[in-house]
Structure formats: structure tokens, C-alpha cells
Amino acid sequence: MRARDLRRLVGWLEQTGIQSVEYESDDASLRVVMHAQPRLKKSNNDVSRRQPLHIAASENGVFFRAHPCSTAPFVTAGRMVIAGDILGLLKGGEVLYKPVTATQDGRVAHITTSSAALVQEGTVLFELDTMMCTQ
């Protein structure tokens, strides 16, 4: 497979949101796994515009941007996320950690709360830029 063909294959994967593909022949095999963030798709028939979405604490607790056993945050500003992705954790007691998840696909525009901050229910933790289709 030539480099040009590989670039074309990666472009198709990015456009479709497919995460991996495998190719095998008698003398070669290739596996491509996409680790990049998914792109939001725009429909040619719709007019799209950005709408900010606030992700807030569901209860009082301590907010964490990373898992307690890791220093790497779940997300950083600018990262694309899909609905259900874990953005952070909310510690509600001595041991219980609840995930803070994206409710829609979008891009993390701002992380508004620092890690280990005491937050109240309703405190905005993240702001996402989402693509909303209008008619």
C-alpha cells in the first residue's frame, strides 16, 4: 500500500467516524486504529450553528478532572467528545465517585472548575460547543 492510499484511507475513517479497519492479502496485512477525537458531521441540508452547553454538578461534592490513580485529566479544553464520554468525577462521600459525562457530542470549550474544588449542585464544570441543526 502506498502512502497516498494510506492517507486516503485515514481520511475516509475520519469523515465516517469509523474507529478501525483491517486489510489482509496473501503477502501483507494492515490494521489502522483511529485514536483521534471524532469530528462532528454537518448535514448539507441543514444550517448549523454553535450552541454552548453547560455541564453542571449533579450534587454537592468534590470535583476531580482525573481519576484518583492517574495524573492525566479525562479531557482537556479543545478536545472533541461524544455523548457519554467521561469528563471528570464528582466525589460525593468518602469513597463514592460519580462520573460527570457529556450529554451531547461537542468540543470542550472551557473547563470552568479546578480539580479538587468543592462544588455545589448546579455548579458549571464544563462548557461544550455543540452543533445544533436548525431548519
Sequence and secondary structure as in RCSB ss.txt:
>XXXX:A:sequence
MRARDLRRLVGWLEQTGIQSVEYESDDASLRVVMHAQPRLKKSNNDVSRRQPLHIAASENGVFFRAHPCSTAPFV
TAGRMVIAGDILGLLKGGEVLYKPVTATQDGRVAHITTSSAALVQEGTVLFELDTMMCTQ
>XXXX:A:secstr
  HHHHHHHHHHHHHHT  EEEEE SS EEEEE  S       TTSEEEEEEEEEE SSSEEEESB TT SSBS 
 TT EE TT EEEEEE SSS EEEEE SSSEEEEEE S TTEEE TT EEEEEEEEEEE 
